[in-house]
Amino acid sequence: MKKAVVFYSRDFLSTEFPKLKKYFLDYKRIYVVCSSNEKKNVKNLDKESIVYNIHEKFGNQSDIKIDFNTFNNDRFLRNYSNKEIKEIITTIINITNEINNTFSVKFYLDEPVSGFPNFFFNTEFKKNGCLCMHFQPSWVPNLLYFVTDSAQLDPIKVNITQNGEEIVNNHVEDRNIGKSKPTYVINYSSINKRIYDIILNSLKLFYRVLFKKKQYYLDADVSAHLIHIKCLYLSIFKKYSRDPIKSLNYKYVLFPLHYEPESVLNYFSKYTRQEEIASQILDTLPMGYKLILKEHPSQPGALHLNKWDDLRKSKRVVLLKGKYNTKSLFDNLNVCVVSIGSTMALEAALYGKLVGVLGDVHFSNAPGIYKLNSPKDWTSLIGNETASPQEIKKWYSKFINDYCIKGNIMKDNTILNDFDKFLKNL
């Protein structure tokens, strides 16, 4: 069979993944997309490719026995009816089988696993010896690495970068003065920016309702826009707690929120609802402790959604805005951090704080970071050893040297200058 590379090219990747065709000229290039517009993007940029449009295949399923429930992790798909779920996942199965029966898939490239399609593609292509590569941004901006699993525990070792120690030291210095924030963080300090994005997301929502309601579920679903609109609106009118630094009589557990809907909530751990994690932490707080809930900086207002009502009632819960400077918390408070996989956990360890993670993130075995099986296990952190800044820097320097390459995969800004070296070093 002809050897092939498969790209799951949903959304902006329909214009970014075809830019990698020069590295795979000896392979049959196969793209899986979800809409006619994505198919058009791919064909304009890679005319010799084969494109599977999931939406075109939808409705032509064979009768396949479905004996798994991993679709329940898909943040959109789990809300559909049983009939719709079966139709959608059977379509994914058929496309996967057709590709595997026709080609010898050597490489599969994708974004971080965020839903059932790329989770299933990863699982099935991997069974046949394919190297699956999900790009992941590192803690340091403009560096990325690839993983073969649905989380971050199986990074691909390539040994391309050699100055990891210098990179990390410079990054830590920049973070100490508020620079080098992750590229995906949106600055919502201005109310005007929030109002602008409320209007923009409202227009996107109505566009999907009016013109995409019969499209493939990933394009038709409006929940992401609706959640973000609600959050931004609430952030303008709702109040937050008193600054905890003004009350030094307590010990604190900090739980930083992830952006919602977000893949880390569904594929990095067994916990898919953040409010459940926070509730279990609150239920196990010893006397003299308070729980700090901090919004994701790209989603102000999230703590005022209805699902957080019960936690907001507690006088032992502190609500903080996403833009709050956490460095001041680490400098002034006796605080430990419990997180699914926020990089804030890594920075807390760098400041000598106790850290527990629930997700399979790439830094879960770094010095001073402890893997938790349950949110209630956070109390096992008390009395444990913390890490020194030097230990954290040394660990992450080695991670960069072992796994990272320079570049980004972003809309209209994909830069992978070392990708040819990456492929040669596999």
C-alpha positions in Angstrom: 0.0 0.0 0.0 1.1 3.6 -0.7 2.6 5.2 2.4 0.7 8.2 3.6 0.5 11.1 6.1 -2.9 12.1 7.5 -3.7 15.6 8.7 -6.8 16.3 10.7 -7.3 19.8 9.3 -10.3 21.3 11.1 -10.8 25.0 11.3 -7.6 27.1 10.9 -5.5 24.0 10.3 -7.1 23.7 6.8 -4.8 26.6 5.8 -1.9 25.8 8.1 -1.3 22.0 7.7 -1.0 22.2 3.9 2.1 24.5 4.5 3.9 21.3 5.7 3.5 19.5 2.4 7.1 20.2 1.4 8.2 17.9 4.2 6.0 15.0 2.9 6.5 15.0 -0.9 7.2 11.3 -0.9 3.9 10.5 0.9 0.3 10.5 -0.2 -1.1 13.5 1.7 -4.5 12.9 3.2 -6.5 15.6 4.9 -9.7 15.1 7.0 -11.9 18.2 7.2 -15.3 19.0 8.5 -16.7 21.5 5.9 -16.7 22.4 2.2 -14.8 25.6 3.0 -12.0 23.7 4.8 -11.9 21.3 1.8 -11.5 24.3 -0.5 -8.7 25.7 1.6 -6.8 22.4 1.4 -7.2 21.9 -2.3 -6.1 25.5 -3.0 -2.9 24.9 -1.2 -2.2 21.2 -1.9 -3.8 20.3 -5.2 -2.4 16.7 -5.2 -3.9 15.8 -1.9 -6.8 13.5 -1.0 -9.5 15.2 1.1 -12.1 13.5 3.2 -14.9 15.8 4.2 -16.6 14.3 7.3 -19.8 16.3 6.6 -20.1 14.9 3.0 -19.7 11.4 4.4 -22.3 12.0 7.1 -25.5 10.0 6.6 -23.9 7.2 4.6 -22.9 5.0 7.5 -22.8 1.3 7.5 -24.1 -0.6 10.5 -21.1 -0.8 12.8 -21.4 -2.1 16.3 -20.4 0.6 18.8 -19.1 -0.8 22.1 -17.2 2.1 23.6 -18.3 5.4 25.2 -15.3 7.7 24.7 -17.7 10.0 22.9 -18.8 11.1 26.4 -15.6 13.0 26.7 -16.4 15.2 23.7 -17.6 18.4 25.2 -20.1 19.0 22.4 -21.0 15.5 21.2 -22.1 14.2 24.7 -25.0 16.7 24.5 -26.5 15.1 21.4 -29.2 12.4 21.2 -28.3 8.7 21.0 -29.2 8.6 17.4 -27.1 11.6 16.4 -24.1 10.3 18.4 -24.3 7.0 16.7 -24.5 8.6 13.2 -21.5 10.9 13.9 -19.2 8.4 15.5 -20.0 5.7 12.9 -19.0 8.2 10.2 -15.7 8.7 11.9 -15.2 5.0 12.1 -15.9 4.5 8.4 -13.5 7.2 7.3 -10.8 5.8 9.6 -11.3 2.2 8.2 -11.3 3.5 4.6 -8.0 5.2 5.1 -6.4 2.3 6.9 -7.6 -0.2 4.3 -6.3 1.9 1.4 -3.0 3.4 2.7 -0.1 2.6 5.0 -0.4 5.6 7.3 3.1 6.5 8.7 2.3 9.9 10.2 -0.8 11.5 11.7 -0.7 15.2 12.5 -3.2 17.0 14.6 -3.9 19.7 17.2 -4.1 18.7 20.9 -6.8 16.1 21.3 -10.0 18.1 21.9 -12.9 15.8 20.8 -14.0 12.4 19.7 -12.8 12.6 16.1 -9.1 13.3 16.8 -9.2 11.0 19.8 -10.4 8.1 17.6 -8.1 8.9 14.7 -5.2 8.9 17.1 -6.2 5.6 18.7 -6.8 3.7 15.5 -3.9 5.0 13.4 -1.6 4.3 16.3 -2.7 0.6 16.4 -1.3 0.2 12.9 2.2 1.5 13.8 1.5 5.1 12.7 3.4 7.9 14.6 0.8 10.3 15.9 1.9 13.8 16.4 -0.2 16.3 18.3 1.4 19.7 18.6 1.6 21.3 22.1 2.8 24.7 23.1 5.5 24.6 25.7 5.6 26.8 28.9 8.0 29.0 27.0 6.4 31.0 24.1 7.5 30.1 20.5 8.6 26.6 21.4 6.4 23.5 20.8 6.7 19.8 21.1 4.7 16.8 19.8 3.0 14.0 21.8 1.6 10.7 20.7 -1.0 10.4 23.4 -4.3 12.2 24.0 -2.7 14.2 26.9 1.0 15.1 27.3 2.6 12.1 28.9 4.2 10.7 25.7 6.2 13.5 24.1 8.4 12.6 21.1 12.1 12.9 21.8 14.1 14.6 19.1 17.1 16.4 20.8 17.2 19.4 18.5 17.4 22.4 20.9 20.7 22.7 22.8 20.4 25.9 24.8 17.5 24.9 27.1 19.1 26.3 30.2 19.6 29.8 28.6 16.0 29.8 27.3 14.5 28.9 30.6 16.5 31.4 32.6 15.5 34.2 30.2 11.9 33.1 30.4 11.8 33.1 34.2 13.3 36.6 34.3 10.6 37.8 31.8 7.8 36.1 33.8 9.0 37.9 36.9 8.3 41.2 35.3 5.1 40.2 33.7 6.3 39.4 30.2 6.4 36.2 28.0 2.7 35.4 28.6 1.4 32.4 26.6 0.4 33.3 23.1 -3.1 32.1 23.6 -3.9 34.4 26.5 -6.3 37.3 25.6 -5.8 40.6 27.4 -9.2 41.6 28.8 -8.0 44.4 31.1 -10.0 46.9 29.0 -13.9 46.9 29.3 -14.0 48.1 25.7 -12.2 44.9 24.6 -14.8 42.8 26.5 -17.7 44.7 24.9 -16.1 44.3 21.5 -15.7 40.5 21.9 -19.3 40.2 23.3 -20.5 41.8 20.0 -18.1 39.7 17.9 -19.0 36.4 19.5 -22.7 37.3 19.3 -22.4 37.8 15.6 -20.5 34.4 15.2 -23.3 32.7 17.3 -26.1 34.1 15.1 -24.1 33.2 11.9 -23.9 29.6 13.1 -27.6 29.5 14.0 -28.7 31.0 10.7 -26.3 29.4 8.3 -24.6 26.4 9.9 -27.3 24.6 11.9 -27.3 21.7 9.4 -23.5 21.5 9.3 -21.3 18.9 11.0 -21.7 19.2 14.8 -18.4 20.9 15.4 -19.4 23.7 13.1 -23.0 23.9 14.1 -22.6 24.0 17.9 -22.9 27.5 19.5 -22.2 26.6 23.1 -18.6 27.9 23.1 -19.7 31.3 21.9 -22.6 31.4 24.3 -20.5 30.6 27.3 -17.9 33.2 26.4 -20.5 35.9 25.9 -22.1 35.2 29.3 -18.7 35.3 31.0 -17.7 38.6 29.5 -21.0 40.2 30.3 -20.9 39.0 33.9 -17.4 40.3 34.3 -18.5 43.8 33.7 -21.3 43.9 36.4 -20.4 41.3 39.0 -18.2 41.7 42.1 -15.2 39.7 43.3 -13.8 38.9 46.7 -11.6 41.1 48.9 -7.9 40.8 48.0 -6.6 37.8 50.1 -3.3 39.5 50.7 -5.1 41.9 53.0 -6.0 38.9 55.2 -2.9 36.9 56.2 -4.5 34.9 58.9 -5.3 31.9 56.7 -3.7 29.2 54.7 -4.9 28.9 51.1 -5.5 26.3 48.4 -5.5 27.9 44.9 -7.5 26.3 42.1 -7.0 28.1 38.8 -9.8 27.7 36.3 -9.3 26.5 32.7 -10.9 28.2 29.8 -14.2 26.5 28.9 -15.0 24.6 26.8 -11.4 23.3 26.8 -9.8 20.0 25.8 -7.8 19.7 29.0 -11.0 19.2 30.9 -12.0 16.2 28.9 -8.8 14.3 27.9 -6.1 15.2 30.4 -7.8 13.6 33.5 -11.0 11.8 34.6 -12.5 15.0 35.7 -14.6 16.9 33.2 -16.3 19.5 35.3 -14.3 22.1 37.2 -16.9 22.9 39.7 -16.9 19.3 40.9 -13.1 19.5 41.6 -13.4 22.8 43.5 -16.3 21.4 45.5 -14.3 18.3 46.6 -11.4 20.6 47.6 -13.8 22.8 49.7 -15.3 19.7 51.3 -11.9 18.7 52.6 -10.5 22.1 53.8 -9.1 21.9 57.3 -9.9 24.6 59.8 -7.9 27.8 59.1 -7.9 27.2 55.3 -9.6 29.1 52.5 -10.1 28.1 48.8 -9.1 30.6 46.2 -10.8 30.2 42.8 -9.1 32.3 40.1 -10.6 32.8 36.6 -8.6 32.0 33.5 -7.3 35.4 32.2 -8.9 34.8 28.8 -12.3 34.2 30.3 -13.2 36.9 32.9 -16.6 36.5 34.5 -16.6 32.6 34.5 -17.0 32.4 38.3 -20.3 34.2 38.1 -21.9 31.5 35.8 -24.8 29.7 37.5 -22.9 26.5 38.0 -20.6 28.2 40.5 -23.6 29.3 42.7 -23.0 26.9 45.6 -19.3 27.6 45.8 -19.9 31.4 45.8 -22.1 31.1 48.9 -19.3 29.7 51.0 -17.4 32.2 53.2 -14.3 30.1 52.9 -14.2 30.7 49.1 -12.3 33.6 47.6 -13.1 34.7 44.0 -10.4 36.3 42.0 -10.4 38.0 38.6 -8.3 36.4 35.8 -6.0 39.4 35.6 -5.0 39.2 39.3 -1.3 39.0 39.6 -0.6 35.6 41.1 3.0 36.4 41.8 1.8 38.5 44.7 -0.1 35.5 46.0 3.0 33.4 45.9 5.1 36.1 47.4 2.8 36.9 50.3 0.6 33.9 51.2 0.9 30.4 52.5 -0.7 28.8 49.5 -0.6 25.5 47.7 -1.9 25.0 44.1 -4.2 22.2 42.9 -4.8 22.1 39.2 -5.7 19.8 36.3 -2.8 21.1 34.2 -2.5 24.9 34.3 1.0 26.2 33.8 0.3 28.3 36.9 1.0 25.1 38.8 4.5 25.0 37.3 5.1 28.6 38.2 3.9 28.0 41.7 6.4 25.2 42.1 9.1 27.6 40.8 8.2 29.8 43.8 8.6 27.0 46.2 4.9 26.2 46.7 3.3 22.8 47.1 1.6 21.7 43.9 -0.7 18.9 43.0 -2.0 18.1 39.5 -4.9 15.9 38.4 -4.1 15.8 34.7 -1.5 14.0 32.6 0.4 17.1 31.8 4.0 17.1 30.6 5.3 18.6 33.9 3.4 16.3 36.2 6.7 14.6 37.2 8.7 17.7 37.6 10.4 18.4 41.0 8.0 19.6 43.7 4.9 18.6 41.7 2.8 15.7 42.9 0.2 13.7 40.9 -3.1 13.4 42.7 -5.7 10.7 42.0 -8.5 12.7 43.4 -9.1 16.4 44.4 -9.7 15.2 47.9 -6.1 13.9 48.0 -4.8 17.4 48.0 -4.3 17.2 51.8 -1.5 14.7 51.2 0.5 17.7 49.9 0.7 19.2 53.4 4.2 18.7 54.8 5.8 17.5 51.5 9.0 18.7 50.2 8.9 21.7 47.8 11.3 22.2 44.9 14.0 24.9 44.5 13.9 27.3 41.6 17.1 25.7 40.4 15.6 22.2 40.3 12.6 23.4 38.3 14.8 25.3 35.8 17.0 22.3 35.4 14.1 20.0 34.8 12.5 22.2 32.2 15.8 23.0 30.5 16.2 19.2 29.9 12.6 18.9 28.7 13.3 21.7 26.1 16.5 20.1 25.0 14.9 16.6 24.7 11.6 17.4 23.1 11.1 21.0 21.9 11.6 22.8 18.6 11.3 26.4 17.7 8.0 27.6 16.1 4.3 27.9 16.3 1.3 26.4 14.6 -1.2 29.2 14.7 -3.7 30.8 12.3 -1.7 32.8 9.7 1.4 32.4 11.8 2.7 28.9 11.4 6.5 28.8 11.7 8.3 25.4 11.9 11.9 26.1 10.8 13.2 23.0 12.5 10.5 20.6 11.3 12.9 19.0 8.7 15.4 18.3 11.5 12.5 17.0 13.7 11.5 14.4 11.0 15.1 13.3 10.5 15.7 12.8 14.2 12.7 10.5 14.7 
